[in-house]
Amino acid sequence: MNIWDKLSQVNLEDKKKFQKIFSDVVNKIQNNAFPLTVGETEKEDYYIVIEENRMSSYFVHIVPKQVYELFKEMQEKAPNQVLGFTVMAGKHNNKDVRVSCFGIQCNLLGKALF
């Protein structure tokens, strides 16, 4: 089974929690209230992973711990691809800043922004 098939089979618990985190991060970036420090920050049940040069953009990935290993595998095997639904939230150092929430379906993340 390839990594994209694995991702399509993910069914995370507490999706509403991650929708809220996604929405909050997007809003903070839009208001210049989110530090864009490249690297990983561990939270209670998820990670914030910030990359500076994926597709010439900053990517802020919200990665639930439940799917962290799959995310790391995809990050390595697909270094020049988007790893799920993303939205452009702003600019930093003349680059787009994009936010994604790994493992949550696109329609749920889109709803979280309204």
N, CA, C and O atoms as CSV, one atom per row, in Angstrom:
chain,resi,resn,atom,element,x,y,z
A,1,MET,N,N,0.849,-1.178,0.000
A,1,MET,CA,C,0.000,0.000,0.000
A,1,MET,C,C,0.898,1.247,0.000
A,1,MET,O,O,1.830,1.350,0.798
A,2,ASN,N,N,0.605,2.190,-0.906
A,2,ASN,CA,C,1.444,3.386,-0.948
A,2,ASN,C,C,1.013,4.385,0.134
A,2,ASN,O,O,-0.033,4.224,0.763
A,3,ILE,N,N,1.828,5.404,0.333
A,3,ILE,CA,C,1.574,6.351,1.422
A,3,ILE,C,C,0.283,7.135,1.231
A,3,ILE,O,O,-0.365,7.495,2.214
A,4,TRP,N,N,-0.102,7.407,-0.008
A,4,TRP,CA,C,-1.349,8.154,-0.252
A,4,TRP,C,C,-2.558,7.304,0.111
A,4,TRP,O,O,-3.556,7.820,0.613
A,5,ASP,N,N,-2.470,5.988,-0.145
A,5,ASP,CA,C,-3.546,5.073,0.258
A,5,ASP,C,C,-3.648,5.018,1.781
A,5,ASP,O,O,-4.745,5.006,2.340
A,6,LYS,N,N,-2.497,4.985,2.441
A,6,LYS,CA,C,-2.494,4.981,3.910
A,6,LYS,C,C,-3.182,6.238,4.440
A,6,LYS,O,O,-3.986,6.166,5.370
A,7,LEU,N,N,-2.863,7.380,3.849
A,7,LEU,CA,C,-3.464,8.634,4.287
A,7,LEU,C,C,-4.973,8.617,4.079
A,7,LEU,O,O,-5.720,9.096,4.933
A,8,SER,N,N,-5.426,8.076,2.965
A,8,SER,CA,C,-6.864,8.067,2.684
A,8,SER,C,C,-7.632,7.187,3.668
A,8,SER,O,O,-8.846,7.340,3.806
A,9,GLN,N,N,-6.956,6.279,4.349
A,9,GLN,CA,C,-7.610,5.398,5.302
A,9,GLN,C,C,-7.576,5.913,6.738
A,9,GLN,O,O,-8.103,5.261,7.639
A,10,VAL,N,N,-6.972,7.057,6.960
A,10,VAL,CA,C,-6.879,7.631,8.307
A,10,VAL,C,C,-8.266,8.075,8.768
A,10,VAL,O,O,-9.002,8.725,8.026
A,11,ASN,N,N,-8.605,7.717,9.994
A,11,ASN,CA,C,-9.858,8.163,10.603
A,11,ASN,C,C,-9.539,8.602,12.033
A,11,ASN,O,O,-9.591,7.806,12.970
A,12,LEU,N,N,-9.214,9.870,12.176
A,12,LEU,CA,C,-8.798,10.400,13.466
A,12,LEU,C,C,-9.971,10.590,14.420
A,12,LEU,O,O,-11.107,10.833,14.011
A,13,GLU,N,N,-9.655,10.472,15.693
A,13,GLU,CA,C,-10.617,10.786,16.740
A,13,GLU,C,C,-10.575,12.295,16.977
A,13,GLU,O,O,-9.575,12.949,16.681
A,14,ASP,N,N,-11.650,12.833,17.505
A,14,ASP,CA,C,-11.735,14.241,17.928
A,14,ASP,C,C,-11.389,15.227,16.809
A,14,ASP,O,O,-10.591,16.144,16.998
A,15,LYS,N,N,-12.000,15.022,15.651
A,15,LYS,CA,C,-11.749,15.894,14.501
A,15,LYS,C,C,-12.093,17.351,14.807
A,15,LYS,O,O,-11.397,18.259,14.352
A,16,LYS,N,N,-13.154,17.578,15.570
A,16,LYS,CA,C,-13.569,18.957,15.885
A,16,LYS,C,C,-12.457,19.718,16.611
A,16,LYS,O,O,-12.260,20.910,16.376
A,17,LYS,N,N,-11.748,19.038,17.476
A,17,LYS,CA,C,-10.634,19.672,18.190
A,17,LYS,C,C,-9.580,20.165,17.199
A,17,LYS,O,O,-9.089,21.288,17.310
A,18,PHE,N,N,-9.237,19.310,16.226
A,18,PHE,CA,C,-8.207,19.679,15.260
A,18,PHE,C,C,-8.711,20.730,14.268
A,18,PHE,O,O,-7.926,21.542,13.778
A,19,GLN,N,N,-10.004,20.719,13.971
A,19,GLN,CA,C,-10.583,21.783,13.142
A,19,GLN,C,C,-10.411,23.130,13.847
A,19,GLN,O,O,-10.065,24.126,13.212
A,20,LYS,N,N,-10.648,23.157,15.140
A,20,LYS,CA,C,-10.527,24.397,15.919
A,20,LYS,C,C,-9.069,24.868,15.942
A,20,LYS,O,O,-8.799,26.056,15.764
A,21,ILE,N,N,-8.142,23.952,16.159
A,21,ILE,CA,C,-6.718,24.305,16.175
A,21,ILE,C,C,-6.321,24.867,14.813
A,21,ILE,O,O,-5.619,25.876,14.738
A,22,PHE,N,N,-6.766,24.222,13.744
A,22,PHE,CA,C,-6.483,24.675,12.381
A,22,PHE,C,C,-6.983,26.115,12.191
A,22,PHE,O,O,-6.236,26.980,11.734
A,23,SER,N,N,-8.212,26.356,12.535
A,23,SER,CA,C,-8.806,27.688,12.398
A,23,SER,C,C,-8.045,28.721,13.223
A,23,SER,O,O,-7.775,29.825,12.749
A,24,ASP,N,N,-7.702,28.363,14.452
A,24,ASP,CA,C,-6.958,29.284,15.327
A,24,ASP,C,C,-5.589,29.632,14.750
A,24,ASP,O,O,-5.179,30.792,14.784
A,25,VAL,N,N,-4.880,28.636,14.222
A,25,VAL,CA,C,-3.550,28.877,13.648
A,25,VAL,C,C,-3.661,29.786,12.424
A,25,VAL,O,O,-2.875,30.721,12.271
A,26,VAL,N,N,-4.628,29.516,11.559
A,26,VAL,CA,C,-4.828,30.372,10.382
A,26,VAL,C,C,-5.084,31.811,10.818
A,26,VAL,O,O,-4.483,32.739,10.276
A,27,ASN,N,N,-5.966,32.004,11.788
A,27,ASN,CA,C,-6.272,33.361,12.266
A,27,ASN,C,C,-5.057,34.045,12.869
A,27,ASN,O,O,-4.825,35.228,12.618
A,28,LYS,N,N,-4.284,33.319,13.657
A,28,LYS,CA,C,-3.086,33.909,14.265
A,28,LYS,C,C,-2.074,34.320,13.200
A,28,LYS,O,O,-1.454,35.377,13.313
A,29,ILE,N,N,-1.903,33.503,12.175
A,29,ILE,CA,C,-0.969,33.854,11.107
A,29,ILE,C,C,-1.466,35.085,10.368
A,29,ILE,O,O,-0.674,35.971,10.046
A,30,GLN,N,N,-2.757,35.157,10.095
A,30,GLN,CA,C,-3.320,36.316,9.411
A,30,GLN,C,C,-3.147,37.594,10.223
A,30,GLN,O,O,-3.069,38.685,9.656
A,31,ASN,N,N,-3.087,37.466,11.543
A,31,ASN,CA,C,-2.932,38.619,12.421
A,31,ASN,C,C,-1.496,38.803,12.913
A,31,ASN,O,O,-1.250,39.539,13.870
A,32,ASN,N,N,-0.553,38.133,12.254
A,32,ASN,CA,C,0.876,38.211,12.623
A,32,ASN,C,C,1.109,37.909,14.101
A,32,ASN,O,O,1.945,38.539,14.748
A,33,ALA,N,N,0.360,36.937,14.627
A,33,ALA,CA,C,0.476,36.578,16.037
A,33,ALA,C,C,0.942,35.133,16.218
A,33,ALA,O,O,0.738,34.534,17.274
A,34,PHE,N,N,1.567,34.582,15.182
A,34,PHE,CA,C,2.048,33.195,15.245
A,34,PHE,C,C,3.509,33.187,14.836
A,34,PHE,O,O,3.836,33.572,13.713
A,35,PRO,N,N,4.399,32.753,15.731
A,35,PRO,CA,C,5.831,32.739,15.390
A,35,PRO,C,C,6.148,31.651,14.366
A,35,PRO,O,O,5.769,30.493,14.540
A,36,LEU,N,N,6.829,32.027,13.322
A,36,LEU,CA,C,7.186,31.069,12.265
A,36,LEU,C,C,8.630,30.613,12.455
A,36,LEU,O,O,9.525,30.998,11.701
A,37,THR,N,N,8.833,29.799,13.458
A,37,THR,CA,C,10.142,29.249,13.750
A,37,THR,C,C,10.203,27.846,13.165
A,37,THR,O,O,9.445,26.964,13.569
A,38,VAL,N,N,11.101,27.643,12.217
A,38,VAL,CA,C,11.222,26.361,11.538
A,38,VAL,C,C,11.587,25.274,12.547
A,38,VAL,O,O,12.460,25.459,13.395
A,39,GLY,N,N,10.900,24.137,12.436
A,39,GLY,CA,C,11.152,23.006,13.326
A,39,GLY,C,C,9.858,22.401,13.817
A,39,GLY,O,O,8.790,22.644,13.254
A,40,GLU,N,N,9.959,21.611,14.872
A,40,GLU,CA,C,8.803,20.917,15.426
A,40,GLU,C,C,8.579,21.335,16.870
A,40,GLU,O,O,9.521,21.474,17.650
A,41,THR,N,N,7.312,21.532,17.204
A,41,THR,CA,C,6.923,21.838,18.572
A,41,THR,C,C,5.890,20.812,19.009
A,41,THR,O,O,4.850,20.657,18.368
A,42,GLU,N,N,6.177,20.114,20.097
A,42,GLU,CA,C,5.257,19.095,20.591
A,42,GLU,C,C,4.239,19.723,21.531
A,42,GLU,O,O,4.589,20.469,22.445
A,43,LYS,N,N,2.977,19.406,21.287
A,43,LYS,CA,C,1.876,19.820,22.151
A,43,LYS,C,C,1.336,18.564,22.830
A,43,LYS,O,O,1.926,17.491,22.703
A,44,GLU,N,N,0.224,18.686,23.547
A,44,GLU,CA,C,-0.312,17.545,24.292
A,44,GLU,C,C,-0.602,16.337,23.396
A,44,GLU,O,O,-0.155,15.229,23.690
A,45,ASP,N,N,-1.342,16.541,22.315
A,45,ASP,CA,C,-1.694,15.411,21.459
A,45,ASP,C,C,-1.476,15.688,19.974
A,45,ASP,O,O,-2.076,15.038,19.118
A,46,TYR,N,N,-0.620,16.649,19.679
A,46,TYR,CA,C,-0.268,16.955,18.294
A,46,TYR,C,C,1.071,17.674,18.250
A,46,TYR,O,O,1.620,18.083,19.273
A,47,TYR,N,N,1.575,17.813,17.036
A,47,TYR,CA,C,2.801,18.568,16.786
A,47,TYR,C,C,2.476,19.723,15.851
A,47,TYR,O,O,1.563,19.631,15.030
A,48,ILE,N,N,3.221,20.802,15.979
A,48,ILE,CA,C,3.254,21.870,14.984
A,48,ILE,C,C,4.602,21.705,14.276
A,48,ILE,O,O,5.659,21.816,14.898
A,49,VAL,N,N,4.548,21.441,12.984
A,49,VAL,CA,C,5.765,21.258,12.193
A,49,VAL,C,C,5.816,22.396,11.177
A,49,VAL,O,O,4.910,22.553,10.358
A,50,ILE,N,N,6.882,23.183,11.241
A,50,ILE,CA,C,7.031,24.316,10.330
A,50,ILE,C,C,8.219,24.058,9.415
A,50,ILE,O,O,9.347,23.851,9.861
A,51,GLU,N,N,7.921,24.078,8.110
A,51,GLU,CA,C,8.946,23.929,7.078
A,51,GLU,C,C,9.055,25.261,6.340
A,51,GLU,O,O,8.062,25.968,6.170
A,52,GLU,N,N,10.260,25.593,5.908
A,52,GLU,CA,C,10.470,26.869,5.234
A,52,GLU,C,C,10.478,26.767,3.718
A,52,GLU,O,O,10.221,27.767,3.047
A,53,ASN,N,N,10.755,25.627,3.163
A,53,ASN,CA,C,10.942,25.570,1.718
A,53,ASN,C,C,10.171,24.465,1.013
A,53,ASN,O,O,10.652,23.937,0.010
A,54,ARG,N,N,9.028,24.109,1.488
A,54,ARG,CA,C,8.194,23.165,0.746
A,54,ARG,C,C,7.460,23.983,-0.317
A,54,ARG,O,O,6.664,24.864,0.006
A,55,MET,N,N,7.734,23.686,-1.575
A,55,MET,CA,C,7.111,24.393,-2.696
A,55,MET,C,C,7.328,25.912,-2.596
A,55,MET,O,O,6.431,26.696,-2.909
A,56,SER,N,N,8.514,26.309,-2.162
A,56,SER,CA,C,8.914,27.723,-2.028
A,56,SER,C,C,8.018,28.502,-1.078
A,56,SER,O,O,7.858,29.713,-1.227
A,57,SER,N,N,7.436,27.819,-0.107
A,57,SER,CA,C,6.540,28.444,0.874
A,57,SER,C,C,6.902,27.964,2.277
A,57,SER,O,O,7.580,26.953,2.459
A,58,TYR,N,N,6.428,28.722,3.254
A,58,TYR,CA,C,6.420,28.216,4.617
A,58,TYR,C,C,5.188,27.336,4.753
A,58,TYR,O,O,4.103,27.719,4.316
A,59,PHE,N,N,5.339,26.174,5.346
A,59,PHE,CA,C,4.208,25.304,5.639
A,59,PHE,C,C,4.127,25.100,7.139
A,59,PHE,O,O,5.102,24.706,7.779
A,60,VAL,N,N,2.967,25.368,7.688
A,60,VAL,CA,C,2.693,25.107,9.091
A,60,VAL,C,C,1.756,23.906,9.112
A,60,VAL,O,O,0.585,24.010,8.747
A,61,HIS,N,N,2.286,22.770,9.542
A,61,HIS,CA,C,1.511,21.536,9.580
A,61,HIS,C,C,1.063,21.281,11.021
A,61,HIS,O,O,1.874,21.313,11.945
A,62,ILE,N,N,-0.212,21.032,11.198
A,62,ILE,CA,C,-0.736,20.557,12.469
A,62,ILE,C,C,-0.836,19.047,12.299
A,62,ILE,O,O,-1.572,18.566,11.438
A,63,VAL,N,N,-0.103,18.302,13.111
A,63,VAL,CA,C,-0.009,16.855,12.925
A,63,VAL,C,C,-0.432,16.138,14.215
A,63,VAL,O,O,0.316,16.124,15.193
A,64,PRO,N,N,-1.622,15.549,14.211
A,64,PRO,CA,C,-2.030,14.763,15.387
A,64,PRO,C,C,-1.029,13.651,15.664
A,64,PRO,O,O,-0.525,13.019,14.735
A,65,LYS,N,N,-0.743,13.412,16.936
A,65,LYS,CA,C,0.235,12.379,17.289
A,65,LYS,C,C,-0.156,11.013,16.741
A,65,LYS,O,O,0.713,10.190,16.452
A,66,GLN,N,N,-1.439,10.766,16.598
A,66,GLN,CA,C,-1.950,9.499,16.093
A,66,GLN,C,C,-1.414,9.188,14.684
A,66,GLN,O,O,-1.308,8.018,14.316
A,67,VAL,N,N,-1.074,10.221,13.890
A,67,VAL,CA,C,-0.609,10.010,12.510
A,67,VAL,C,C,0.789,10.602,12.262
A,67,VAL,O,O,1.189,10.807,11.116
A,68,TYR,N,N,1.512,10.869,13.334
A,68,TYR,CA,C,2.819,11.510,13.207
A,68,TYR,C,C,3.797,10.670,12.379
A,68,TYR,O,O,4.505,11.214,11.532
A,69,GLU,N,N,3.847,9.371,12.607
A,69,GLU,CA,C,4.787,8.516,11.868
A,69,GLU,C,C,4.472,8.521,10.373
A,69,GLU,O,O,5.388,8.563,9.552
A,70,LEU,N,N,3.198,8.480,10.013
A,70,LEU,CA,C,2.813,8.541,8.600
A,70,LEU,C,C,3.204,9.895,8.009
A,70,LEU,O,O,3.691,9.962,6.881
A,71,PHE,N,N,2.994,10.969,8.766
A,71,PHE,CA,C,3.398,12.298,8.301
A,71,PHE,C,C,4.896,12.330,8.013
A,71,PHE,O,O,5.311,12.808,6.957
A,72,LYS,N,N,5.705,11.829,8.935
A,72,LYS,CA,C,7.157,11.848,8.746
A,72,LYS,C,C,7.550,11.025,7.510
A,72,LYS,O,O,8.452,11.414,6.768
A,73,GLU,N,N,6.884,9.907,7.293
A,73,GLU,CA,C,7.152,9.092,6.115
A,73,GLU,C,C,6.817,9.872,4.838
A,73,GLU,O,O,7.591,9.868,3.881
A,74,MET,N,N,5.672,10.534,4.832
A,74,MET,CA,C,5.264,11.301,3.654
A,74,MET,C,C,6.162,12.512,3.450
A,74,MET,O,O,6.482,12.868,2.316
A,75,GLN,N,N,6.566,13.141,4.533
A,75,GLN,CA,C,7.451,14.298,4.456
A,75,GLN,C,C,8.750,13.909,3.749
A,75,GLN,O,O,9.289,14.680,2.955
A,76,GLU,N,N,9.236,12.730,4.040
A,76,GLU,CA,C,10.482,12.244,3.437
A,76,GLU,C,C,10.270,11.781,1.992
A,76,GLU,O,O,11.075,12.097,1.116
A,77,LYS,N,N,9.198,11.038,1.744
A,77,LYS,CA,C,8.982,10.445,0.423
A,77,LYS,C,C,8.367,11.413,-0.587
A,77,LYS,O,O,8.442,11.176,-1.793
A,78,ALA,N,N,7.764,12.494,-0.111
A,78,ALA,CA,C,7.131,13.464,-1.017
A,78,ALA,C,C,7.569,14.881,-0.644
A,78,ALA,O,O,6.736,15.705,-0.268
A,79,PRO,N,N,8.872,15.170,-0.743
A,79,PRO,CA,C,9.388,16.464,-0.265
A,79,PRO,C,C,8.912,17.675,-1.062
A,79,PRO,O,O,8.999,18.804,-0.580
A,80,ASN,N,N,8.413,17.454,-2.272
A,80,ASN,CA,C,7.990,18.574,-3.109
A,80,ASN,C,C,6.496,18.567,-3.379
A,80,ASN,O,O,6.036,19.135,-4.370
A,81,GLN,N,N,5.739,17.924,-2.499
A,81,GLN,CA,C,4.298,17.855,-2.679
A,81,GLN,C,C,3.584,18.402,-1.454
A,81,GLN,O,O,4.144,18.464,-0.360
A,82,VAL,N,N,2.342,18.795,-1.663
A,82,VAL,CA,C,1.485,19.220,-0.564
A,82,VAL,C,C,1.016,17.957,0.140
A,82,VAL,O,O,0.623,16.992,-0.514
A,83,LEU,N,N,1.054,17.955,1.460
A,83,LEU,CA,C,0.718,16.765,2.231
A,83,LEU,C,C,-0.702,16.845,2.789
A,83,LEU,O,O,-0.928,16.579,3.969
A,84,GLY,N,N,-1.635,17.206,1.950
A,84,GLY,CA,C,-3.027,17.316,2.377
A,84,GLY,C,C,-3.575,18.702,2.093
A,84,GLY,O,O,-2.917,19.530,1.462
A,85,PHE,N,N,-4.786,18.942,2.566
A,85,PHE,CA,C,-5.472,20.211,2.353
A,85,PHE,C,C,-4.693,21.347,3.013
A,85,PHE,O,O,-4.299,21.241,4.175
A,86,THR,N,N,-4.472,22.432,2.271
A,86,THR,CA,C,-3.786,23.595,2.824
A,86,THR,C,C,-4.513,24.868,2.420
A,86,THR,O,O,-5.222,24.907,1.415
A,87,VAL,N,N,-4.325,25.895,3.213
A,87,VAL,CA,C,-4.807,27.225,2.858
A,87,VAL,C,C,-3.654,28.205,2.989
A,87,VAL,O,O,-2.780,28.049,3.842
A,88,MET,N,N,-3.665,29.207,2.138
A,88,MET,CA,C,-2.674,30.262,2.257
A,88,MET,C,C,-3.190,31.247,3.297
A,88,MET,O,O,-4.300,31.767,3.183
A,89,ALA,N,N,-2.371,31.493,4.310
A,89,ALA,CA,C,-2.804,32.331,5.429
A,89,ALA,C,C,-2.096,33.674,5.478
A,89,ALA,O,O,-2.499,34.551,6.242
A,90,GLY,N,N,-1.053,33.855,4.684
A,90,GLY,CA,C,-0.339,35.117,4.717
A,90,GLY,C,C,0.998,35.015,4.016
A,90,GLY,O,O,1.242,34.112,3.216
A,91,LYS,N,N,1.861,35.971,4.340
A,91,LYS,CA,C,3.213,36.031,3.766
A,91,LYS,C,C,4.203,36.250,4.901
A,91,LYS,O,O,3.884,36.861,5.920
A,92,HIS,N,N,5.414,35.733,4.697
A,92,HIS,CA,C,6.506,35.933,5.647
A,92,HIS,C,C,7.798,35.854,4.849
A,92,HIS,O,O,8.003,34.906,4.091
A,93,ASN,N,N,8.668,36.841,5.013
A,93,ASN,CA,C,9.936,36.878,4.266
A,93,ASN,C,C,9.715,36.693,2.760
A,93,ASN,O,O,10.453,35.966,2.095
A,94,ASN,N,N,8.695,37.359,2.244
A,94,ASN,CA,C,8.344,37.312,0.819
A,94,ASN,C,C,7.962,35.919,0.315
A,94,ASN,O,O,8.057,35.648,-0.882
A,95,LYS,N,N,7.539,35.046,1.206
A,95,LYS,CA,C,7.059,33.712,0.834
A,95,LYS,C,C,5.638,33.542,1.349
A,95,LYS,O,O,5.253,34.121,2.366
A,96,ASP,N,N,4.861,32.730,0.620
A,96,ASP,CA,C,3.533,32.374,1.108
A,96,ASP,C,C,3.667,31.553,2.382
A,96,ASP,O,O,4.630,30.808,2.562
A,97,VAL,N,N,2.688,31.704,3.259
A,97,VAL,CA,C,2.598,30.868,4.456
A,97,VAL,C,C,1.329,30.044,4.314
A,97,VAL,O,O,0.230,30.589,4.208
A,98,ARG,N,N,1.487,28.743,4.314
A,98,ARG,CA,C,0.360,27.826,4.138
A,98,ARG,C,C,0.183,27.002,5.413
A,98,ARG,O,O,1.150,26.673,6.099
A,99,VAL,N,N,-1.076,26.677,5.712
A,99,VAL,CA,C,-1.402,25.907,6.907
A,99,VAL,C,C,-2.115,24.634,6.480
A,99,VAL,O,O,-2.994,24.663,5.619
A,100,SER,N,N,-1.735,23.526,7.083
A,100,SER,CA,C,-2.414,22.261,6.839
A,100,SER,C,C,-2.661,21.554,8.164
A,100,SER,O,O,-1.984,21.811,9.159
A,101,CYS,N,N,-3.629,20.674,8.156
A,101,CYS,CA,C,-3.887,19.815,9.313
A,101,CYS,C,C,-3.888,18.394,8.786
A,101,CYS,O,O,-4.856,17.955,8.167
A,102,PHE,N,N,-2.826,17.691,9.027
A,102,PHE,CA,C,-2.591,16.378,8.452
A,102,PHE,C,C,-3.600,15.361,8.981
A,102,PHE,O,O,-3.795,15.223,10.188
A,103,GLY,N,N,-4.237,14.651,8.044
A,103,GLY,CA,C,-5.122,13.562,8.416
A,103,GLY,C,C,-6.581,13.942,8.602
A,103,GLY,O,O,-7.413,13.076,8.872
A,104,ILE,N,N,-6.908,15.230,8.461
A,104,ILE,CA,C,-8.299,15.677,8.571
A,104,ILE,C,C,-8.797,15.989,7.153
A,104,ILE,O,O,-8.097,16.628,6.367
A,105,GLN,N,N,-9.999,15.537,6.843
A,105,GLN,CA,C,-10.555,15.698,5.507
A,105,GLN,C,C,-10.724,17.170,5.133
A,105,GLN,O,O,-10.998,18.020,5.980
A,106,CYS,N,N,-10.552,17.442,3.848
A,106,CYS,CA,C,-10.616,18.802,3.299
A,106,CYS,C,C,-11.929,19.503,3.645
A,106,CYS,O,O,-11.917,20.665,4.050
A,107,ASN,N,N,-13.055,18.817,3.492
A,107,ASN,CA,C,-14.347,19.471,3.718
A,107,ASN,C,C,-14.483,19.916,5.176
A,107,ASN,O,O,-15.087,20.955,5.442
A,108,LEU,N,N,-13.939,19.158,6.117
A,108,LEU,CA,C,-14.023,19.542,7.536
A,108,LEU,C,C,-13.126,20.743,7.836
A,108,LEU,O,O,-13.501,21.623,8.610
A,109,LEU,N,N,-11.952,20.775,7.226
A,109,LEU,CA,C,-11.058,21.917,7.443
A,109,LEU,C,C,-11.618,23.172,6.810
A,109,LEU,O,O,-11.518,24.257,7.384
A,110,GLY,N,N,-12.210,23.038,5.626
A,110,GLY,CA,C,-12.836,24.190,4.979
A,110,GLY,C,C,-13.948,24.769,5.832
A,110,GLY,O,O,-14.052,25.988,5.965
A,111,LYS,N,N,-14.783,23.917,6.412
A,111,LYS,CA,C,-15.876,24.366,7.291
A,111,LYS,C,C,-15.343,25.094,8.518
A,111,LYS,O,O,-15.974,26.028,9.014
A,112,ALA,N,N,-14.187,24.669,9.004
A,112,ALA,CA,C,-13.618,25.262,10.215
A,112,ALA,C,C,-13.289,26.734,10.024
A,112,ALA,O,O,-13.178,27.473,11.003
A,113,LEU,N,N,-13.134,27.167,8.792
A,113,LEU,CA,C,-12.755,28.558,8.528
A,113,LEU,C,C,-13.944,29.491,8.450
A,113,LEU,O,O,-13.771,30.707,8.357
A,114,PHE,N,N,-15.145,28.944,8.487
A,114,PHE,CA,C,-16.351,29.790,8.388
A,114,PHE,C,C,-17.077,29.889,9.699
A,114,PHE,O,O,-18.106,30.559,9.786
